[in-house]
């Protein structure tokens, strides 16, 4: 797999600078680079940040967060919390109708 320097830099910036994860942790998971930053990674990270800030979750798998299907992601990170404010930023980032 080949990825542009720009894509690698953008993904590392999100995970390390904004999400606070160690670069070595991300470097061990190169498959994360294969996913679309705007349509998959950023919207899911927004939901994760909301859950963490509200104390609704403490543990999660980064691989599951990024690699899971849309249905599994929603079942694990959105639906159980019955909070429309979790889904709204996610839908907006994906460009879905409200």
Secondary structure as the mmCIF struct_conf table of DSSP 4:
data_model
#
loop_
_struct_conf.conf_type_id
_struct_conf.id
_struct_conf.beg_label_comp_id
_struct_conf.beg_label_asym_id
_struct_conf.beg_label_seq_id
_struct_conf.end_label_comp_id
_struct_conf.end_label_asym_id
_struct_conf.end_label_seq_id
HELX_RH_AL_P HELX_RH_AL_P1 UNK A 5 UNK A 12
HELX_RH_PI_P HELX_RH_PI_P1 UNK A 13 UNK A 18
TURN_TY1_P TURN_TY1_P1 UNK A 19 UNK A 19
HELX_RH_AL_P HELX_RH_AL_P2 UNK A 23 UNK A 27
TURN_TY1_P TURN_TY1_P2 UNK A 28 UNK A 28
HELX_RH_3T_P HELX_RH_3T_P1 UNK A 30 UNK A 34
BEND BEND1 UNK A 35 UNK A 35
HELX_RH_PI_P HELX_RH_PI_P2 UNK A 37 UNK A 41
HELX_RH_AL_P HELX_RH_AL_P3 UNK A 42 UNK A 53
TURN_TY1_P TURN_TY1_P3 UNK A 54 UNK A 55
BEND BEND2 UNK A 56 UNK A 56
BEND BEND3 UNK A 58 UNK A 58
HELX_RH_AL_P HELX_RH_AL_P4 UNK A 62 UNK A 67
BEND BEND4 UNK A 68 UNK A 68
HELX_RH_AL_P HELX_RH_AL_P5 UNK A 70 UNK A 77
TURN_TY1_P TURN_TY1_P4 UNK A 78 UNK A 78
HELX_RH_3T_P HELX_RH_3T_P2 UNK A 79 UNK A 81
TURN_TY1_P TURN_TY1_P5 UNK A 82 UNK A 82
HELX_RH_AL_P HELX_RH_AL_P6 UNK A 84 UNK A 94
TURN_TY1_P TURN_TY1_P6 UNK A 95 UNK A 95
#
